[in-house]
C-alpha cells in the first residue's frame, strides 16, 4: 500500500513539474486542465478551480486551507471526481 501511494505521489509530482514548461502561445484566455482525481491524493487548488463529481456515486472531498501562505488543498475521500483547473 505504501509503495502504491509512493508511486501515485511520484507520478503527480512528475506531472506537476512537466506542466511548468513555458508556452509560445500568446492567447490571453484562461486554459483549463481536467484531472481525474485519485482517492487519498491531495491537490492544490486556486481561485477559479472547481471539483465536479464524476458519475452517479456519492462523492466526498476534504478541503484544507493553509492560512500562512493562503493555499488551499482538496482530497478525494470517496467516489470519483474531476478537478477542473483554471490557469490564467
Number of C-alpha atoms within 10 A of each C-alpha: 6 7 8 9 12 11 12 15 14 12 12 15 12 11 11 11 10 9 9 8 7 6 7 5 6 6 8 7 8 10 11 14 12 13 13 13 22 17 15 15 15 20 18 14 20 14 10 11 15 13 18 13 16 15 11 8 11 11 15 14 17 12 13 14 13 9 8 6 7 8 13 16 15 19 18 22 15 15 17 20 22 18 21 19 20 16 13 9
